[in-house]
Amino acid sequence: MIIVRDVVDKWACFQCPGGCGETIKLSLGKNRRPRWTAVPDWLKRPTISPSVRQTNECRCHFWIRQGRIDWCKGSPQKTTRST
């Protein structure tokens, strides 16, 4: 889900695909650090950049490309999931 305020994308929020149950909130604000970009394709599937790394006990590391989870090499999770 993309949170928009005053026609500006603010946050990308979604459940961690690693199974820990945490809600991940990524800042999309241009003046914030760190920040990510979220670009939908024509089917409104998000591509988020850069990658997302969980630093909690989950320890997963992944990309979101066209709504799919692509696990980074070395991440504990290896299956591909859709957001």
mmCIF file of the N, C-alpha and C atoms, coordinates in Angstrom:
data_MODEL
# 
_entry.id   MODEL 
# 
loop_
_atom_site.group_PDB 
_atom_site.id 
_atom_site.type_symbol 
_atom_site.label_atom_id 
_atom_site.label_alt_id 
_atom_site.label_comp_id 
_atom_site.label_asym_id 
_atom_site.label_entity_id 
_atom_site.label_seq_id 
_atom_site.pdbx_PDB_ins_code 
_atom_site.Cartn_x 
_atom_site.Cartn_y 
_atom_site.Cartn_z 
_atom_site.occupancy 
_atom_site.B_iso_or_equiv 
_atom_site.pdbx_formal_charge 
_atom_site.auth_seq_id 
_atom_site.auth_comp_id 
_atom_site.auth_asym_id 
_atom_site.auth_atom_id 
_atom_site.pdbx_PDB_model_num 
ATOM 1   N N  . MET A 1 1  ? 0.834  -1.157  0.000   1.00 0.00 ? 1  MET A N  1 
ATOM 2   C CA . MET A 1 1  ? 0.000  0.000   0.000   1.00 0.00 ? 1  MET A CA 1 
ATOM 3   C C  . MET A 1 1  ? 0.894  1.241   0.000   1.00 0.00 ? 1  MET A C  1 
ATOM 4   N N  . ILE A 1 2  ? 0.552  2.201   -0.838  1.00 0.00 ? 2  ILE A N  1 
ATOM 5   C CA . ILE A 1 2  ? 1.275  3.472   -0.885  1.00 0.00 ? 2  ILE A CA 1 
ATOM 6   C C  . ILE A 1 2  ? 0.428  4.514   -0.161  1.00 0.00 ? 2  ILE A C  1 
ATOM 7   N N  . ILE A 1 3  ? 1.017  5.170   0.823   1.00 0.00 ? 3  ILE A N  1 
ATOM 8   C CA . ILE A 1 3  ? 0.350  6.238   1.562   1.00 0.00 ? 3  ILE A CA 1 
ATOM 9   C C  . ILE A 1 3  ? 0.664  7.550   0.861   1.00 0.00 ? 3  ILE A C  1 
ATOM 10  N N  . VAL A 1 4  ? -0.380 8.284   0.469   1.00 0.00 ? 4  VAL A N  1 
ATOM 11  C CA . VAL A 1 4  ? -0.233 9.554   -0.260  1.00 0.00 ? 4  VAL A CA 1 
ATOM 12  C C  . VAL A 1 4  ? -0.837 10.673  0.586   1.00 0.00 ? 4  VAL A C  1 
ATOM 13  N N  . ARG A 1 5  ? -0.127 11.789  0.665   1.00 0.00 ? 5  ARG A N  1 
ATOM 14  C CA . ARG A 1 5  ? -0.649 12.976  1.351   1.00 0.00 ? 5  ARG A CA 1 
ATOM 15  C C  . ARG A 1 5  ? -0.398 14.175  0.446   1.00 0.00 ? 5  ARG A C  1 
ATOM 16  N N  . ASP A 1 6  ? -1.448 14.944  0.185   1.00 0.00 ? 6  ASP A N  1 
ATOM 17  C CA . ASP A 1 6  ? -1.343 16.128  -0.678  1.00 0.00 ? 6  ASP A CA 1 
ATOM 18  C C  . ASP A 1 6  ? -0.711 15.765  -2.033  1.00 0.00 ? 6  ASP A C  1 
ATOM 19  N N  . VAL A 1 7  ? -1.195 14.689  -2.630  1.00 0.00 ? 7  VAL A N  1 
ATOM 20  C CA . VAL A 1 7  ? -0.759 14.148  -3.929  1.00 0.00 ? 7  VAL A CA 1 
ATOM 21  C C  . VAL A 1 7  ? 0.729  13.784  -3.994  1.00 0.00 ? 7  VAL A C  1 
ATOM 22  N N  . VAL A 1 8  ? 1.356  13.579  -2.844  1.00 0.00 ? 8  VAL A N  1 
ATOM 23  C CA . VAL A 1 8  ? 2.763  13.194  -2.794  1.00 0.00 ? 8  VAL A CA 1 
ATOM 24  C C  . VAL A 1 8  ? 2.861  11.835  -2.110  1.00 0.00 ? 8  VAL A C  1 
ATOM 25  N N  . ASP A 1 9  ? 3.573  10.881  -2.735  1.00 0.00 ? 9  ASP A N  1 
ATOM 26  C CA . ASP A 1 9  ? 3.798  9.579   -2.119  1.00 0.00 ? 9  ASP A CA 1 
ATOM 27  C C  . ASP A 1 9  ? 4.664  9.755   -0.880  1.00 0.00 ? 9  ASP A C  1 
ATOM 28  N N  . LYS A 1 10 ? 4.195  9.235   0.271   1.00 0.00 ? 10 LYS A N  1 
ATOM 29  C CA . LYS A 1 10 ? 4.917  9.389   1.537   1.00 0.00 ? 10 LYS A CA 1 
ATOM 30  C C  . LYS A 1 10 ? 5.545  8.097   2.029   1.00 0.00 ? 10 LYS A C  1 
ATOM 31  N N  . TRP A 1 11 ? 4.766  6.986   2.012   1.00 0.00 ? 11 TRP A N  1 
ATOM 32  C CA . TRP A 1 11 ? 5.231  5.729   2.590   1.00 0.00 ? 11 TRP A CA 1 
ATOM 33  C C  . TRP A 1 11 ? 4.780  4.554   1.740   1.00 0.00 ? 11 TRP A C  1 
ATOM 34  N N  . ALA A 1 12 ? 5.587  3.506   1.682   1.00 0.00 ? 12 ALA A N  1 
ATOM 35  C CA . ALA A 1 12 ? 5.188  2.204   1.158   1.00 0.00 ? 12 ALA A CA 1 
ATOM 36  C C  . ALA A 1 12 ? 5.109  1.280   2.371   1.00 0.00 ? 12 ALA A C  1 
ATOM 37  N N  . CYS A 1 13 ? 3.954  0.676   2.583   1.00 0.00 ? 13 CYS A N  1 
ATOM 38  C CA . CYS A 1 13 ? 3.734  -0.175  3.757   1.00 0.00 ? 13 CYS A CA 1 
ATOM 39  C C  . CYS A 1 13 ? 3.263  -1.555  3.314   1.00 0.00 ? 13 CYS A C  1 
ATOM 40  N N  . PHE A 1 14 ? 3.847  -2.604  3.900   1.00 0.00 ? 14 PHE A N  1 
ATOM 41  C CA . PHE A 1 14 ? 3.469  -3.975  3.555   1.00 0.00 ? 14 PHE A CA 1 
ATOM 42  C C  . PHE A 1 14 ? 3.979  -4.929  4.627   1.00 0.00 ? 14 PHE A C  1 
ATOM 43  N N  . GLN A 1 15 ? 3.398  -6.117  4.679   1.00 0.00 ? 15 GLN A N  1 
ATOM 44  C CA . GLN A 1 15 ? 3.838  -7.148  5.614   1.00 0.00 ? 15 GLN A CA 1 
ATOM 45  C C  . GLN A 1 15 ? 5.157  -7.736  5.126   1.00 0.00 ? 15 GLN A C  1 
ATOM 46  N N  . CYS A 1 16 ? 6.043  -8.011  6.047   1.00 0.00 ? 16 CYS A N  1 
ATOM 47  C CA . CYS A 1 16 ? 7.325  -8.619  5.703   1.00 0.00 ? 16 CYS A CA 1 
ATOM 48  C C  . CYS A 1 16 ? 7.077  -9.971  5.038   1.00 0.00 ? 16 CYS A C  1 
ATOM 49  N N  . PRO A 1 17 ? 7.649  -10.202 3.861   1.00 0.00 ? 17 PRO A N  1 
ATOM 50  C CA . PRO A 1 17 ? 7.457  -11.483 3.186   1.00 0.00 ? 17 PRO A CA 1 
ATOM 51  C C  . PRO A 1 17 ? 8.255  -12.623 3.819   1.00 0.00 ? 17 PRO A C  1 
ATOM 52  N N  . GLY A 1 18 ? 9.116  -12.301 4.779   1.00 0.00 ? 18 GLY A N  1 
ATOM 53  C CA . GLY A 1 18 ? 9.931  -13.321 5.434   1.00 0.00 ? 18 GLY A CA 1 
ATOM 54  C C  . GLY A 1 18 ? 9.190  -14.125 6.478   1.00 0.00 ? 18 GLY A C  1 
ATOM 55  N N  . GLY A 1 19 ? 7.960  -13.697 6.811   1.00 0.00 ? 19 GLY A N  1 
ATOM 56  C CA . GLY A 1 19 ? 7.149  -14.463 7.741   1.00 0.00 ? 19 GLY A CA 1 
ATOM 57  C C  . GLY A 1 19 ? 7.232  -14.020 9.189   1.00 0.00 ? 19 GLY A C  1 
ATOM 58  N N  . CYS A 1 20 ? 7.956  -12.945 9.489   1.00 0.00 ? 20 CYS A N  1 
ATOM 59  C CA . CYS A 1 20 ? 8.076  -12.503 10.880  1.00 0.00 ? 20 CYS A CA 1 
ATOM 60  C C  . CYS A 1 20 ? 6.839  -11.744 11.356  1.00 0.00 ? 20 CYS A C  1 
ATOM 61  N N  . GLY A 1 21 ? 5.974  -11.322 10.420  1.00 0.00 ? 21 GLY A N  1 
ATOM 62  C CA . GLY A 1 21 ? 4.741  -10.627 10.790  1.00 0.00 ? 21 GLY A CA 1 
ATOM 63  C C  . GLY A 1 21 ? 4.889  -9.123  10.942  1.00 0.00 ? 21 GLY A C  1 
ATOM 64  N N  . GLU A 1 22 ? 6.096  -8.600  10.811  1.00 0.00 ? 22 GLU A N  1 
ATOM 65  C CA . GLU A 1 22 ? 6.324  -7.166  10.965  1.00 0.00 ? 22 GLU A CA 1 
ATOM 66  C C  . GLU A 1 22 ? 5.765  -6.390  9.776   1.00 0.00 ? 22 GLU A C  1 
ATOM 67  N N  . THR A 1 23 ? 5.219  -5.211  10.047  1.00 0.00 ? 23 THR A N  1 
ATOM 68  C CA . THR A 1 23 ? 4.808  -4.311  8.983   1.00 0.00 ? 23 THR A CA 1 
ATOM 69  C C  . THR A 1 23 ? 6.011  -3.448  8.628   1.00 0.00 ? 23 THR A C  1 
ATOM 70  N N  . ILE A 1 24 ? 6.411  -3.507  7.372   1.00 0.00 ? 24 ILE A N  1 
ATOM 71  C CA . ILE A 1 24 ? 7.547  -2.710  6.893   1.00 0.00 ? 24 ILE A CA 1 
ATOM 72  C C  . ILE A 1 24 ? 7.000  -1.389  6.375   1.00 0.00 ? 24 ILE A C  1 
ATOM 73  N N  . LYS A 1 25 ? 7.623  -0.290  6.788   1.00 0.00 ? 25 LYS A N  1 
ATOM 74  C CA . LYS A 1 25 ? 7.237  1.055   6.349   1.00 0.00 ? 25 LYS A CA 1 
ATOM 75  C C  . LYS A 1 25 ? 8.469  1.711   5.745   1.00 0.00 ? 25 LYS A C  1 
ATOM 76  N N  . LEU A 1 26 ? 8.416  1.935   4.434   1.00 0.00 ? 26 LEU A N  1 
ATOM 77  C CA . LEU A 1 26 ? 9.541  2.547   3.734   1.00 0.00 ? 26 LEU A CA 1 
ATOM 78  C C  . LEU A 1 26 ? 9.210  3.985   3.370   1.00 0.00 ? 26 LEU A C  1 
ATOM 79  N N  . SER A 1 27 ? 10.087 4.905   3.704   1.00 0.00 ? 27 SER A N  1 
ATOM 80  C CA . SER A 1 27 ? 9.882  6.308   3.386   1.00 0.00 ? 27 SER A CA 1 
ATOM 81  C C  . SER A 1 27 ? 10.083 6.549   1.892   1.00 0.00 ? 27 SER A C  1 
ATOM 82  N N  . LEU A 1 28 ? 9.131  7.250   1.290   1.00 0.00 ? 28 LEU A N  1 
ATOM 83  C CA . LEU A 1 28 ? 9.224  7.635   -0.115  1.00 0.00 ? 28 LEU A CA 1 
ATOM 84  C C  . LEU A 1 28 ? 9.485  9.137   -0.258  1.00 0.00 ? 28 LEU A C  1 
ATOM 85  N N  . GLY A 1 29 ? 9.613  9.836   0.876   1.00 0.00 ? 29 GLY A N  1 
ATOM 86  C CA . GLY A 1 29 ? 9.810  11.283  0.867   1.00 0.00 ? 29 GLY A CA 1 
ATOM 87  C C  . GLY A 1 29 ? 11.145 11.680  0.268   1.00 0.00 ? 29 GLY A C  1 
ATOM 88  N N  . LYS A 1 30 ? 11.118 12.620  -0.658  1.00 0.00 ? 30 LYS A N  1 
ATOM 89  C CA . LYS A 1 30 ? 12.343 13.028  -1.353  1.00 0.00 ? 30 LYS A CA 1 
ATOM 90  C C  . LYS A 1 30 ? 13.360 13.689  -0.439  1.00 0.00 ? 30 LYS A C  1 
ATOM 91  N N  . ASN A 1 31 ? 12.929 14.237  0.677   1.00 0.00 ? 31 ASN A N  1 
ATOM 92  C CA . ASN A 1 31 ? 13.846 14.910  1.600   1.00 0.00 ? 31 ASN A CA 1 
ATOM 93  C C  . ASN A 1 31 ? 14.232 14.040  2.782   1.00 0.00 ? 31 ASN A C  1 
ATOM 94  N N  . ARG A 1 32 ? 13.868 12.759  2.766   1.00 0.00 ? 32 ARG A N  1 
ATOM 95  C CA . ARG A 1 32 ? 14.160 11.871  3.889   1.00 0.00 ? 32 ARG A CA 1 
ATOM 96  C C  . ARG A 1 32 ? 15.285 10.908  3.527   1.00 0.00 ? 32 ARG A C  1 
ATOM 97  N N  . ARG A 1 33 ? 16.008 10.476  4.531   1.00 0.00 ? 33 ARG A N  1 
ATOM 98  C CA . ARG A 1 33 ? 17.066 9.482   4.352   1.00 0.00 ? 33 ARG A CA 1 
ATOM 99  C C  . ARG A 1 33 ? 16.903 8.438   5.437   1.00 0.00 ? 33 ARG A C  1 
ATOM 100 N N  . PRO A 1 34 ? 16.947 7.165   5.182   1.00 0.00 ? 34 PRO A N  1 
ATOM 101 C CA . PRO A 1 34 ? 16.973 6.610   3.826   1.00 0.00 ? 34 PRO A CA 1 
ATOM 102 C C  . PRO A 1 34 ? 15.619 6.786   3.149   1.00 0.00 ? 34 PRO A C  1 
ATOM 103 N N  . ARG A 1 35 ? 15.594 6.605   1.839   1.00 0.00 ? 35 ARG A N  1 
ATOM 104 C CA . ARG A 1 35 ? 14.345 6.692   1.094   1.00 0.00 ? 35 ARG A CA 1 
ATOM 105 C C  . ARG A 1 35 ? 14.344 5.686   -0.037  1.00 0.00 ? 35 ARG A C  1 
ATOM 106 N N  . TRP A 1 36 ? 13.161 5.335   -0.462  1.00 0.00 ? 36 TRP A N  1 
ATOM 107 C CA . TRP A 1 36 ? 12.957 4.383   -1.553  1.00 0.00 ? 36 TRP A CA 1 
ATOM 108 C C  . TRP A 1 36 ? 12.072 5.044   -2.599  1.00 0.00 ? 36 TRP A C  1 
ATOM 109 N N  . THR A 1 37 ? 12.018 4.443   -3.764  1.00 0.00 ? 37 THR A N  1 
ATOM 110 C CA . THR A 1 37 ? 11.066 4.856   -4.785  1.00 0.00 ? 37 THR A CA 1 
ATOM 111 C C  . THR A 1 37 ? 10.121 3.687   -5.026  1.00 0.00 ? 37 THR A C  1 
ATOM 112 N N  . ALA A 1 38 ? 8.878  3.997   -5.318  1.00 0.00 ? 38 ALA A N  1 
ATOM 113 C CA . ALA A 1 38 ? 7.878  2.987   -5.643  1.00 0.00 ? 38 ALA A CA 1 
ATOM 114 C C  . ALA A 1 38 ? 7.230  3.404   -6.956  1.00 0.00 ? 38 ALA A C  1 
ATOM 115 N N  . VAL A 1 39 ? 7.394  2.571   -7.970  1.00 0.00 ? 39 VAL A N  1 
ATOM 116 C CA . VAL A 1 39 ? 6.879  2.878   -9.301  1.00 0.00 ? 39 VAL A CA 1 
ATOM 117 C C  . VAL A 1 39 ? 5.942  1.740   -9.720  1.00 0.00 ? 39 VAL A C  1 
ATOM 118 N N  . PRO A 1 40 ? 4.672  2.047   -9.991  1.00 0.00 ? 40 PRO A N  1 
ATOM 119 C CA . PRO A 1 40 ? 3.754  0.996   -10.434 1.00 0.00 ? 40 PRO A CA 1 
ATOM 120 C C  . PRO A 1 40 ? 3.884  0.751   -11.938 1.00 0.00 ? 40 PRO A C  1 
ATOM 121 N N  . ASP A 1 41 ? 3.651  -0.500  -12.349 1.00 0.00 ? 41 ASP A N  1 
ATOM 122 C CA . ASP A 1 41 ? 3.581  -0.782  -13.778 1.00 0.00 ? 41 ASP A CA 1 
ATOM 123 C C  . ASP A 1 41 ? 2.139  -0.582  -14.237 1.00 0.00 ? 41 ASP A C  1 
ATOM 124 N N  . TRP A 1 42 ? 1.827  -0.930  -15.465 1.00 0.00 ? 42 TRP A N  1 
ATOM 125 C CA . TRP A 1 42 ? 0.494  -0.663  -15.992 1.00 0.00 ? 42 TRP A CA 1 
ATOM 126 C C  . TRP A 1 42 ? -0.590 -1.495  -15.303 1.00 0.00 ? 42 TRP A C  1 
ATOM 127 N N  . LEU A 1 43 ? -0.200 -2.568  -14.598 1.00 0.00 ? 43 LEU A N  1 
ATOM 128 C CA . LEU A 1 43 ? -1.144 -3.360  -13.808 1.00 0.00 ? 43 LEU A CA 1 
ATOM 129 C C  . LEU A 1 43 ? -1.170 -2.922  -12.343 1.00 0.00 ? 43 LEU A C  1 
ATOM 130 N N  . LYS A 1 44 ? -0.464 -1.806  -12.040 1.00 0.00 ? 44 LYS A N  1 
ATOM 131 C CA . LYS A 1 44 ? -0.363 -1.236  -10.696 1.00 0.00 ? 44 LYS A CA 1 
ATOM 132 C C  . LYS A 1 44 ? 0.426  -2.122  -9.727  1.00 0.00 ? 44 LYS A C  1 
ATOM 133 N N  . ARG A 1 45 ? 1.311  -2.968  -10.274 1.00 0.00 ? 45 ARG A N  1 
ATOM 134 C CA . ARG A 1 45 ? 2.201  -3.770  -9.438  1.00 0.00 ? 45 ARG A CA 1 
ATOM 135 C C  . ARG A 1 45 ? 3.429  -2.915  -9.127  1.00 0.00 ? 45 ARG A C  1 
ATOM 136 N N  . PRO A 1 46 ? 3.811  -2.811  -7.845  1.00 0.00 ? 46 PRO A N  1 
ATOM 137 C CA . PRO A 1 46 ? 4.927  -1.918  -7.492  1.00 0.00 ? 46 PRO A CA 1 
ATOM 138 C C  . PRO A 1 46 ? 6.294  -2.518  -7.760  1.00 0.00 ? 46 PRO A C  1 
ATOM 139 N N  . THR A 1 47 ? 7.211  -1.642  -8.157  1.00 0.00 ? 47 THR A N  1 
ATOM 140 C CA . THR A 1 47 ? 8.643  -1.932  -8.144  1.00 0.00 ? 47 THR A CA 1 
ATOM 141 C C  . THR A 1 47 ? 9.242  -0.945  -7.166  1.00 0.00 ? 47 THR A C  1 
ATOM 142 N N  . ILE A 1 48 ? 9.919  -1.468  -6.151  1.00 0.00 ? 48 ILE A N  1 
ATOM 143 C CA . ILE A 1 48 ? 10.490 -0.627  -5.097  1.00 0.00 ? 48 ILE A CA 1 
ATOM 144 C C  . ILE A 1 48 ? 12.004 -0.726  -5.173  1.00 0.00 ? 48 ILE A C  1 
ATOM 145 N N  . SER A 1 49 ? 12.645 0.427   -5.070  1.00 0.00 ? 49 SER A N  1 
ATOM 146 C CA . SER A 1 49 ? 14.096 0.490   -5.159  1.00 0.00 ? 49 SER A CA 1 
ATOM 147 C C  . SER A 1 49 ? 14.614 1.442   -4.097  1.00 0.00 ? 49 SER A C  1 
ATOM 148 N N  . PRO A 1 50 ? 15.733 1.179   -3.461  1.00 0.00 ? 50 PRO A N  1 
ATOM 149 C CA . PRO A 1 50 ? 16.588 0.012   -3.579  1.00 0.00 ? 50 PRO A CA 1 
ATOM 150 C C  . PRO A 1 50 ? 15.979 -1.201  -2.863  1.00 0.00 ? 50 PRO A C  1 
ATOM 151 N N  . SER A 1 51 ? 16.788 -2.222  -2.629  1.00 0.00 ? 51 SER A N  1 
ATOM 152 C CA . SER A 1 51 ? 16.313 -3.437  -1.968  1.00 0.00 ? 51 SER A CA 1 
ATOM 153 C C  . SER A 1 51 ? 15.925 -3.141  -0.518  1.00 0.00 ? 51 SER A C  1 
ATOM 154 N N  . VAL A 1 52 ? 15.261 -4.107  0.098   1.00 0.00 ? 52 VAL A N  1 
ATOM 155 C CA . VAL A 1 52 ? 14.811 -3.996  1.495   1.00 0.00 ? 52 VAL A CA 1 
ATOM 156 C C  . VAL A 1 52 ? 15.543 -5.058  2.297   1.00 0.00 ? 52 VAL A C  1 
ATOM 157 N N  . ARG A 1 53 ? 16.156 -4.627  3.396   1.00 0.00 ? 53 ARG A N  1 
ATOM 158 C CA . ARG A 1 53 ? 16.870 -5.566  4.285   1.00 0.00 ? 53 ARG A CA 1 
ATOM 159 C C  . ARG A 1 53 ? 16.284 -5.440  5.685   1.00 0.00 ? 53 ARG A C  1 
ATOM 160 N N  . GLN A 1 54 ? 15.785 -6.554  6.195   1.00 0.00 ? 54 GLN A N  1 
ATOM 161 C CA . GLN A 1 54 ? 15.277 -6.602  7.567   1.00 0.00 ? 54 GLN A CA 1 
ATOM 162 C C  . GLN A 1 54 ? 16.454 -6.821  8.515   1.00 0.00 ? 54 GLN A C  1 
ATOM 163 N N  . THR A 1 55 ? 16.525 -6.013  9.562   1.00 0.00 ? 55 THR A N  1 
ATOM 164 C CA . THR A 1 55 ? 17.604 -6.173  10.535  1.00 0.00 ? 55 THR A CA 1 
ATOM 165 C C  . THR A 1 55 ? 17.113 -6.838  11.813  1.00 0.00 ? 55 THR A C  1 
ATOM 166 N N  . ASN A 1 56 ? 15.830 -7.242  11.847  1.00 0.00 ? 56 ASN A N  1 
ATOM 167 C CA . ASN A 1 56 ? 15.315 -7.953  13.015  1.00 0.00 ? 56 ASN A CA 1 
ATOM 168 C C  . ASN A 1 56 ? 15.697 -9.430  12.916  1.00 0.00 ? 56 ASN A C  1 
ATOM 169 N N  . GLU A 1 57 ? 15.067 -10.285 13.734  1.00 0.00 ? 57 GLU A N  1 
ATOM 170 C CA . GLU A 1 57 ? 15.409 -11.712 13.728  1.00 0.00 ? 57 GLU A CA 1 
ATOM 171 C C  . GLU A 1 57 ? 15.120 -12.389 12.387  1.00 0.00 ? 57 GLU A C  1 
ATOM 172 N N  . CYS A 1 58 ? 14.281 -11.796 11.566  1.00 0.00 ? 58 CYS A N  1 
ATOM 173 C CA . CYS A 1 58 ? 13.923 -12.333 10.252  1.00 0.00 ? 58 CYS A CA 1 
ATOM 174 C C  . CYS A 1 58 ? 15.146 -12.369 9.318   1.00 0.00 ? 58 CYS A C  1 
ATOM 175 N N  . ARG A 1 59 ? 15.914 -11.282 9.305   1.00 0.00 ? 59 ARG A N  1 
ATOM 176 C CA . ARG A 1 59 ? 17.163 -11.160 8.546   1.00 0.00 ? 59 ARG A CA 1 
ATOM 177 C C  . ARG A 1 59 ? 17.006 -11.335 7.040   1.00 0.00 ? 59 ARG A C  1 
ATOM 178 N N  . CYS A 1 60 ? 15.805 -11.132 6.509   1.00 0.00 ? 60 CYS A N  1 
ATOM 179 C CA . CYS A 1 60 ? 15.625 -11.321 5.069   1.00 0.00 ? 60 CYS A CA 1 
ATOM 180 C C  . CYS A 1 60 ? 16.072 -10.073 4.292   1.00 0.00 ? 60 CYS A C  1 
ATOM 181 N N  . HIS A 1 61 ? 16.386 -10.297 3.029   1.00 0.00 ? 61 HIS A N  1 
ATOM 182 C CA . HIS A 1 61 ? 16.864 -9.230  2.150   1.00 0.00 ? 61 HIS A CA 1 
ATOM 183 C C  . HIS A 1 61 ? 16.271 -9.518  0.770   1.00 0.00 ? 61 HIS A C  1 
ATOM 184 N N  . PHE A 1 62 ? 15.573 -8.534  0.204   1.00 0.00 ? 62 PHE A N  1 
ATOM 185 C CA . PHE A 1 62 ? 14.829 -8.793  -1.021  1.00 0.00 ? 62 PHE A CA 1 
ATOM 186 C C  . PHE A 1 62 ? 14.602 -7.529  -1.832  1.00 0.00 ? 62 PHE A C  1 
ATOM 187 N N  . TRP A 1 63 ? 14.248 -7.723  -3.097  1.00 0.00 ? 63 TRP A N  1 
ATOM 188 C CA . TRP A 1 63 ? 13.791 -6.678  -4.009  1.00 0.00 ? 63 TRP A CA 1 
ATOM 189 C C  . TRP A 1 63 ? 12.304 -6.899  -4.248  1.00 0.00 ? 63 TRP A C  1 
ATOM 190 N N  . ILE A 1 64 ? 11.582 -5.838  -4.539  1.00 0.00 ? 64 ILE A N  1 
ATOM 191 C CA . ILE A 1 64 ? 10.201 -5.955  -5.008  1.00 0.00 ? 64 ILE A CA 1 
ATOM 192 C C  . ILE A 1 64 ? 10.204 -5.435  -6.435  1.00 0.00 ? 64 ILE A C  1 
ATOM 193 N N  . ARG A 1 65 ? 9.893  -6.336  -7.369  1.00 0.00 ? 65 ARG A N  1 
ATOM 194 C CA . ARG A 1 65 ? 9.884  -5.993  -8.792  1.00 0.00 ? 65 ARG A CA 1 
ATOM 195 C C  . ARG A 1 65 ? 8.572  -6.464  -9.398  1.00 0.00 ? 65 ARG A C  1 
ATOM 196 N N  . GLN A 1 66 ? 7.808  -5.515  -9.901  1.00 0.00 ? 66 GLN A N  1 
ATOM 197 C CA . GLN A 1 66 ? 6.496  -5.783  -10.496 1.00 0.00 ? 66 GLN A CA 1 
ATOM 198 C C  . GLN A 1 66 ? 5.633  -6.627  -9.560  1.00 0.00 ? 66 GLN A C  1 
ATOM 199 N N  . GLY A 1 67 ? 5.656  -6.257  -8.273  1.00 0.00 ? 67 GLY A N  1 
ATOM 200 C CA . GLY A 1 67 ? 4.830  -6.913  -7.268  1.00 0.00 ? 67 GLY A CA 1 
ATOM 201 C C  . GLY A 1 67 ? 5.339  -8.262  -6.795  1.00 0.00 ? 67 GLY A C  1 
ATOM 202 N N  . ARG A 1 68 ? 6.482  -8.704  -7.285  1.00 0.00 ? 68 ARG A N  1 
ATOM 203 C CA . ARG A 1 68 ? 7.048  -9.997  -6.888  1.00 0.00 ? 68 ARG A CA 1 
ATOM 204 C C  . ARG A 1 68 ? 8.242  -9.791  -5.964  1.00 0.00 ? 68 ARG A C  1 
ATOM 205 N N  . ILE A 1 69 ? 8.423  -10.722 -5.064  1.00 0.00 ? 69 ILE A N  1 
ATOM 206 C CA . ILE A 1 69 ? 9.572  -10.700 -4.165  1.00 0.00 ? 69 ILE A CA 1 
ATOM 207 C C  . ILE A 1 69 ? 10.701 -11.493 -4.816  1.00 0.00 ? 69 ILE A C  1 
ATOM 208 N N  . ASP A 1 70 ? 11.842 -10.839 -4.997  1.00 0.00 ? 70 ASP A N  1 
ATOM 209 C CA . ASP A 1 70 ? 13.048 -11.496 -5.490  1.00 0.00 ? 70 ASP A CA 1 
ATOM 210 C C  . ASP A 1 70 ? 14.059 -11.481 -4.345  1.00 0.00 ? 70 ASP A C  1 
ATOM 211 N N  . TRP A 1 71 ? 14.339 -12.657 -3.797  1.00 0.00 ? 71 TRP A N  1 
ATOM 212 C CA . TRP A 1 71 ? 15.244 -12.754 -2.658  1.00 0.00 ? 71 TRP A CA 1 
ATOM 213 C C  . TRP A 1 71 ? 16.686 -12.522 -3.092  1.00 0.00 ? 71 TRP A C  1 
ATOM 214 N N  . CYS A 1 72 ? 17.407 -11.790 -2.273  1.00 0.00 ? 72 CYS A N  1 
ATOM 215 C CA . CYS A 1 72 ? 18.831 -11.564 -2.533  1.00 0.00 ? 72 CYS A CA 1 
ATOM 216 C C  . CYS A 1 72 ? 19.625 -12.810 -2.137  1.00 0.00 ? 72 CYS A C  1 
ATOM 217 N N  . LYS A 1 73 ? 20.735 -13.003 -2.801  1.00 0.00 ? 73 LYS A N  1 
ATOM 218 C CA . LYS A 1 73 ? 21.608 -14.133 -2.488  1.00 0.00 ? 73 LYS A CA 1 
ATOM 219 C C  . LYS A 1 73 ? 22.016 -14.056 -1.026  1.00 0.00 ? 73 LYS A C  1 
ATOM 220 N N  . GLY A 1 74 ? 21.917 -15.179 -0.338  1.00 0.00 ? 74 GLY A N  1 
ATOM 221 C CA . GLY A 1 74 ? 22.294 -15.228 1.066   1.00 0.00 ? 74 GLY A CA 1 
ATOM 222 C C  . GLY A 1 74 ? 21.147 -14.960 2.022   1.00 0.00 ? 74 GLY A C  1 
ATOM 223 N N  . SER A 1 75 ? 19.994 -14.532 1.518   1.00 0.00 ? 75 SER A N  1 
ATOM 224 C CA . SER A 1 75 ? 18.837 -14.312 2.384   1.00 0.00 ? 75 SER A CA 1 
ATOM 225 C C  . SER A 1 75 ? 18.282 -15.662 2.817   1.00 0.00 ? 75 SER A C  1 
ATOM 226 N N  . PRO A 1 76 ? 17.808 -15.772 4.071   1.00 0.00 ? 76 PRO A N  1 
ATOM 227 C CA . PRO A 1 76 ? 17.293 -17.067 4.541   1.00 0.00 ? 76 PRO A CA 1 
ATOM 228 C C  . PRO A 1 76 ? 16.094 -17.574 3.716   1.00 0.00 ? 76 PRO A C  1 
ATOM 229 N N  . GLN A 1 77 ? 15.289 -16.685 3.102   1.00 0.00 ? 77 GLN A N  1 
ATOM 230 C CA . GLN A 1 77 ? 14.123 -17.086 2.344   1.00 0.00 ? 77 GLN A CA 1 
ATOM 231 C C  . GLN A 1 77 ? 14.512 -17.251 0.872   1.00 0.00 ? 77 GLN A C  1 
ATOM 232 N N  . LYS A 1 78 ? 14.002 -18.259 0.234   1.00 0.00 ? 78 LYS A N  1 
ATOM 233 C CA . LYS A 1 78 ? 14.358 -18.510 -1.153  1.00 0.00 ? 78 LYS A CA 1 
ATOM 234 C C  . LYS A 1 78 ? 13.143 -18.623 -2.071  1.00 0.00 ? 78 LYS A C  1 
ATOM 235 N N  . THR A 1 79 ? 11.942 -18.652 -1.548  1.00 0.00 ? 79 THR A N  1 
ATOM 236 C CA . THR A 1 79 ? 10.770 -18.784 -2.396  1.00 0.00 ? 79 THR A CA 1 
ATOM 237 C C  . THR A 1 79 ? 10.351 -17.407 -2.891  1.00 0.00 ? 79 THR A C  1 
ATOM 238 N N  . THR A 1 80 ? 9.725  -17.342 -4.053  1.00 0.00 ? 80 THR A N  1 
ATOM 239 C CA . THR A 1 80 ? 9.267  -16.090 -4.618  1.00 0.00 ? 80 THR A CA 1 
ATOM 240 C C  . THR A 1 80 ? 7.803  -15.906 -4.257  1.00 0.00 ? 80 THR A C  1 
ATOM 241 N N  . ARG A 1 81 ? 7.464  -14.716 -3.771  1.00 0.00 ? 81 ARG A N  1 
ATOM 242 C CA . ARG A 1 81 ? 6.094  -14.411 -3.375  1.00 0.00 ? 81 ARG A CA 1 
ATOM 243 C C  . ARG A 1 81 ? 5.649  -13.127 -4.024  1.00 0.00 ? 81 ARG A C  1 
ATOM 244 N N  . SER A 1 82 ? 4.340  -12.940 -4.118  1.00 0.00 ? 82 SER A N  1 
ATOM 245 C CA . SER A 1 82 ? 3.782  -11.682 -4.624  1.00 0.00 ? 82 SER A CA 1 
ATOM 246 C C  . SER A 1 82 ? 3.339  -10.839 -3.452  1.00 0.00 ? 82 SER A C  1 
ATOM 247 N N  . THR A 1 83 ? 3.453  -9.492  -3.590  1.00 0.00 ? 83 THR A N  1 
ATOM 248 C CA . THR A 1 83 ? 3.000  -8.596  -2.530  1.00 0.00 ? 83 THR A CA 1 
ATOM 249 C C  . THR A 1 83 ? 1.537  -8.326  -2.659  1.00 0.00 ? 83 THR A C  1 
# 
